[in-house]
């Protein structure tokens, strides 16, 4: 429902956190054989966003 026609602008700042996780296998050649090892890595990343919303009602 439009109360009155016009143009609107809204803005803000958002903060958040994101977790990234990676797992992979490594293989090493030793003498006459191979050795495998599973590696796990994870990290937290802080994010920041600028949000801008534009609207037009007629």
N, CA, C and O atoms as CSV, one atom per row, in Angstrom:
chain,resi,resn,atom,element,x,y,z
A,1,UNK,N,N,0.840,-1.164,0.000
A,1,UNK,CA,C,0.000,0.000,0.000
A,1,UNK,C,C,0.898,1.245,0.000
A,1,UNK,O,O,1.824,1.336,0.806
A,2,UNK,N,N,0.641,2.165,-0.863
A,2,UNK,CA,C,1.406,3.400,-0.972
A,2,UNK,C,C,0.649,4.504,-0.259
A,2,UNK,O,O,-0.488,4.811,-0.620
A,3,UNK,N,N,1.273,5.111,0.762
A,3,UNK,CA,C,0.626,6.193,1.488
A,3,UNK,C,C,0.691,7.499,0.703
A,3,UNK,O,O,-0.290,8.241,0.640
A,4,UNK,N,N,1.845,7.777,0.106
A,4,UNK,CA,C,1.967,8.940,-0.758
A,4,UNK,C,C,3.097,8.676,-1.750
A,4,UNK,O,O,4.094,8.050,-1.389
A,5,UNK,N,N,2.964,9.134,-2.972
A,5,UNK,CA,C,3.999,8.876,-3.969
A,5,UNK,C,C,5.289,9.608,-3.621
A,5,UNK,O,O,5.269,10.667,-2.994
A,6,UNK,N,N,6.398,9.031,-4.036
A,6,UNK,CA,C,7.678,9.681,-3.779
A,6,UNK,C,C,8.845,8.731,-3.891
A,6,UNK,O,O,8.711,7.588,-4.328
A,7,UNK,N,N,9.977,9.230,-3.489
A,7,UNK,CA,C,11.244,8.520,-3.581
A,7,UNK,C,C,11.776,8.295,-2.167
A,7,UNK,O,O,11.715,9.199,-1.334
A,8,UNK,N,N,12.299,7.096,-1.890
A,8,UNK,CA,C,12.823,6.820,-0.556
A,8,UNK,C,C,14.233,6.244,-0.652
A,8,UNK,O,O,14.571,5.530,-1.596
A,9,UNK,N,N,15.037,6.571,0.342
A,9,UNK,CA,C,16.405,6.068,0.438
A,9,UNK,C,C,16.614,5.550,1.856
A,9,UNK,O,O,16.300,6.236,2.829
A,10,UNK,N,N,17.144,4.338,1.965
A,10,UNK,CA,C,17.479,3.765,3.270
A,10,UNK,C,C,18.914,3.263,3.206
A,10,UNK,O,O,19.339,2.716,2.188
A,11,UNK,N,N,19.652,3.446,4.278
A,11,UNK,CA,C,21.031,2.989,4.310
A,11,UNK,C,C,21.388,2.449,5.673
A,11,UNK,O,O,20.732,2.748,6.671
A,12,UNK,N,N,22.425,1.660,5.703
A,12,UNK,CA,C,22.872,1.105,6.979
A,12,UNK,C,C,24.199,0.393,6.843
A,12,UNK,O,O,24.748,0.257,5.750
A,13,UNK,N,N,24.697,-0.058,7.976
A,13,UNK,CA,C,25.955,-0.798,8.052
A,13,UNK,C,C,25.667,-2.124,8.720
A,13,UNK,O,O,24.963,-2.178,9.728
A,14,UNK,N,N,26.204,-3.186,8.168
A,14,UNK,CA,C,26.016,-4.508,8.745
A,14,UNK,C,C,27.347,-5.158,9.082
A,14,UNK,O,O,28.315,-5.031,8.331
A,15,UNK,N,N,27.395,-5.850,10.205
A,15,UNK,CA,C,28.574,-6.601,10.624
A,15,UNK,C,C,28.209,-8.070,10.758
A,15,UNK,O,O,27.094,-8.401,11.162
A,16,UNK,N,N,29.129,-8.941,10.425
A,16,UNK,CA,C,28.840,-10.361,10.538
A,16,UNK,C,C,30.119,-11.171,10.627
A,16,UNK,O,O,31.220,-10.622,10.577
A,17,UNK,N,N,29.968,-12.474,10.760
A,17,UNK,CA,C,31.105,-13.393,10.814
A,17,UNK,C,C,30.798,-14.578,9.912
A,17,UNK,O,O,29.655,-15.021,9.802
A,18,UNK,N,N,31.849,-15.080,9.267
A,18,UNK,CA,C,31.694,-16.223,8.369
A,18,UNK,C,C,32.802,-17.220,8.678
A,18,UNK,O,O,33.951,-16.832,8.890
A,19,UNK,N,N,32.459,-18.498,8.704
A,19,UNK,CA,C,33.449,-19.547,8.975
A,19,UNK,C,C,33.780,-20.252,7.678
A,19,UNK,O,O,32.888,-20.644,6.925
A,20,UNK,N,N,35.057,-20.409,7.422
A,20,UNK,CA,C,35.531,-21.102,6.230
A,20,UNK,C,C,36.284,-22.348,6.669
A,20,UNK,O,O,37.157,-22.277,7.534
A,21,UNK,N,N,35.949,-23.491,6.074
A,21,UNK,CA,C,36.614,-24.745,6.437
A,21,UNK,C,C,37.054,-25.478,5.172
A,21,UNK,O,O,36.322,-25.538,4.185
A,22,UNK,N,N,38.272,-26.038,5.223
A,22,UNK,CA,C,38.848,-26.755,4.086
A,22,UNK,C,C,39.501,-28.026,4.613
A,22,UNK,O,O,40.146,-28.015,5.661
A,23,UNK,N,N,39.328,-29.115,3.881
A,23,UNK,CA,C,40.015,-30.364,4.203
A,23,UNK,C,C,40.590,-30.945,2.913
A,23,UNK,O,O,39.929,-30.952,1.875
A,24,UNK,N,N,41.828,-31.430,2.991
A,24,UNK,CA,C,42.451,-32.025,1.811
A,24,UNK,C,C,43.456,-33.085,2.242
A,24,UNK,O,O,43.869,-33.127,3.401
A,25,UNK,N,N,43.845,-33.935,1.305
A,25,UNK,CA,C,44.797,-35.012,1.557
A,25,UNK,C,C,46.153,-34.639,0.963
A,25,UNK,O,O,46.226,-34.085,-0.134
A,26,UNK,N,N,47.223,-34.945,1.690
A,26,UNK,CA,C,48.577,-34.756,1.173
A,26,UNK,C,C,49.258,-36.116,1.071
A,26,UNK,O,O,49.044,-36.991,1.910
A,27,UNK,N,N,50.067,-36.285,0.053
A,27,UNK,CA,C,50.808,-37.524,-0.160
A,27,UNK,C,C,52.294,-37.197,-0.205
A,27,UNK,O,O,52.709,-36.266,-0.895
A,28,UNK,N,N,53.096,-37.965,0.533
A,28,UNK,CA,C,54.541,-37.763,0.592
A,28,UNK,C,C,55.229,-39.051,0.161
A,28,UNK,O,O,54.877,-40.135,0.625
A,29,UNK,N,N,56.211,-38.928,-0.728
A,29,UNK,CA,C,56.993,-40.090,-1.154
A,29,UNK,C,C,58.130,-40.319,-0.171
A,29,UNK,O,O,58.955,-39.434,0.059
A,30,UNK,N,N,58.164,-41.516,0.407
A,30,UNK,CA,C,59.211,-41.878,1.376
A,30,UNK,C,C,59.913,-43.134,0.883
A,30,UNK,O,O,59.274,-44.177,0.742
A,31,UNK,N,N,61.182,-43.060,0.624
A,31,UNK,CA,C,61.960,-44.249,0.241
A,31,UNK,C,C,61.251,-45.073,-0.819
A,31,UNK,O,O,61.256,-44.715,-1.997
A,32,UNK,N,N,60.643,-46.171,-0.406
A,32,UNK,CA,C,59.957,-47.046,-1.353
A,32,UNK,C,C,58.447,-46.978,-1.273
A,32,UNK,O,O,57.774,-47.754,-1.951
A,33,UNK,N,N,57.876,-46.075,-0.467
A,33,UNK,CA,C,56.420,-46.026,-0.332
A,33,UNK,C,C,55.906,-44.604,-0.231
A,33,UNK,O,O,56.647,-43.631,-0.373
A,34,UNK,N,N,54.628,-44.522,0.015
A,34,UNK,CA,C,53.999,-43.204,0.157
A,34,UNK,C,C,53.318,-43.096,1.510
A,34,UNK,O,O,52.925,-44.100,2.104
A,35,UNK,N,N,53.185,-41.888,1.981
A,35,UNK,CA,C,52.490,-41.624,3.232
A,35,UNK,C,C,51.413,-40.578,2.939
A,35,UNK,O,O,51.691,-39.556,2.312
A,36,UNK,N,N,50.199,-40.834,3.389
A,36,UNK,CA,C,49.114,-39.872,3.186
A,36,UNK,C,C,48.688,-39.289,4.526
A,36,UNK,O,O,48.762,-39.943,5.566
A,37,UNK,N,N,48.244,-38.052,4.471
A,37,UNK,CA,C,47.803,-37.370,5.679
A,37,UNK,C,C,46.659,-36.430,5.317
A,37,UNK,O,O,46.726,-35.721,4.313
A,38,UNK,N,N,45.607,-36.425,6.137
A,38,UNK,CA,C,44.474,-35.519,5.928
A,38,UNK,C,C,44.706,-34.242,6.733
A,38,UNK,O,O,45.018,-34.287,7.922
A,39,UNK,N,N,44.545,-33.101,6.056
A,39,UNK,CA,C,44.770,-31.802,6.687
A,39,UNK,C,C,43.436,-31.063,6.778
A,39,UNK,O,O,42.697,-30.985,5.796
A,40,UNK,N,N,43.132,-30.526,7.948
A,40,UNK,CA,C,41.914,-29.735,8.169
A,40,UNK,C,C,42.326,-28.316,8.536
A,40,UNK,O,O,43.193,-28.113,9.386
A,41,UNK,N,N,41.702,-27.337,7.891
A,41,UNK,CA,C,41.948,-25.939,8.213
A,41,UNK,C,C,40.605,-25.234,8.321
A,41,UNK,O,O,39.710,-25.463,7.508
A,42,UNK,N,N,40.468,-24.387,9.313
A,42,UNK,CA,C,39.257,-23.572,9.433
A,42,UNK,C,C,39.629,-22.200,9.966
A,42,UNK,O,O,40.598,-22.051,10.711
A,43,UNK,N,N,38.860,-21.213,9.582
A,43,UNK,CA,C,39.117,-19.854,10.042
A,43,UNK,C,C,37.811,-19.077,10.084
A,43,UNK,O,O,36.862,-19.389,9.363
A,44,UNK,N,N,37.778,-18.074,10.928
A,44,UNK,CA,C,36.640,-17.176,11.037
A,44,UNK,C,C,37.012,-15.853,10.368
A,44,UNK,O,O,38.115,-15.343,10.565
A,45,UNK,N,N,36.105,-15.308,9.589
A,45,UNK,CA,C,36.340,-14.055,8.884
A,45,UNK,C,C,35.249,-13.067,9.298
A,45,UNK,O,O,34.059,-13.366,9.192
A,46,UNK,N,N,35.658,-11.900,9.763
A,46,UNK,CA,C,34.702,-10.847,10.102
A,46,UNK,C,C,34.395,-10.042,8.842
A,46,UNK,O,O,35.304,-9.666,8.103
A,47,UNK,N,N,33.112,-9.780,8.602
A,47,UNK,CA,C,32.701,-9.063,7.396
A,47,UNK,C,C,31.981,-7.777,7.778
A,47,UNK,O,O,31.385,-7.668,8.850
A,48,UNK,N,N,32.054,-6.824,6.886
A,48,UNK,CA,C,31.382,-5.541,7.074
A,48,UNK,C,C,30.705,-5.178,5.761
A,48,UNK,O,O,31.295,-5.330,4.692
A,49,UNK,N,N,29.462,-4.698,5.840
A,49,UNK,CA,C,28.707,-4.363,4.642
A,49,UNK,C,C,28.067,-2.997,4.767
A,49,UNK,O,O,27.614,-2.596,5.839
A,50,UNK,N,N,28.040,-2.301,3.662
A,50,UNK,CA,C,27.248,-1.081,3.541
A,50,UNK,C,C,26.018,-1.421,2.723
A,50,UNK,O,O,26.136,-2.002,1.644
A,51,UNK,N,N,24.846,-1.071,3.213
A,51,UNK,CA,C,23.592,-1.403,2.554
A,51,UNK,C,C,22.890,-0.115,2.153
A,51,UNK,O,O,22.762,0.807,2.957
A,52,UNK,N,N,22.433,-0.056,0.896
A,52,UNK,CA,C,21.714,1.108,0.398
A,52,UNK,C,C,20.500,0.617,-0.381
A,52,UNK,O,O,20.643,-0.127,-1.351
A,53,UNK,N,N,19.317,1.027,0.037
A,53,UNK,CA,C,18.067,0.671,-0.635
A,53,UNK,C,C,17.421,1.931,-1.211
A,53,UNK,O,O,17.284,2.948,-0.531
A,54,UNK,N,N,17.034,1.836,-2.462
A,54,UNK,CA,C,16.353,2.939,-3.134
A,54,UNK,C,C,14.953,2.482,-3.497
A,54,UNK,O,O,14.767,1.343,-3.927
A,55,UNK,N,N,13.964,3.354,-3.330
A,55,UNK,CA,C,12.592,2.989,-3.660
A,55,UNK,C,C,11.850,4.138,-4.327
A,55,UNK,O,O,12.130,5.312,-4.086
A,56,UNK,N,N,10.903,3.768,-5.165
A,56,UNK,CA,C,10.073,4.759,-5.852
A,56,UNK,C,C,8.630,4.285,-5.779
A,56,UNK,O,O,8.313,3.170,-6.191
A,57,UNK,N,N,7.777,5.118,-5.264
A,57,UNK,CA,C,6.348,4.781,-5.151
A,57,UNK,C,C,5.559,5.781,-6.015
A,57,UNK,O,O,5.816,6.985,-6.005
A,58,UNK,N,N,4.600,5.237,-6.753
A,58,UNK,CA,C,3.764,6.126,-7.580
A,58,UNK,C,C,2.338,5.636,-7.592
A,58,UNK,O,O,1.481,6.247,-8.230
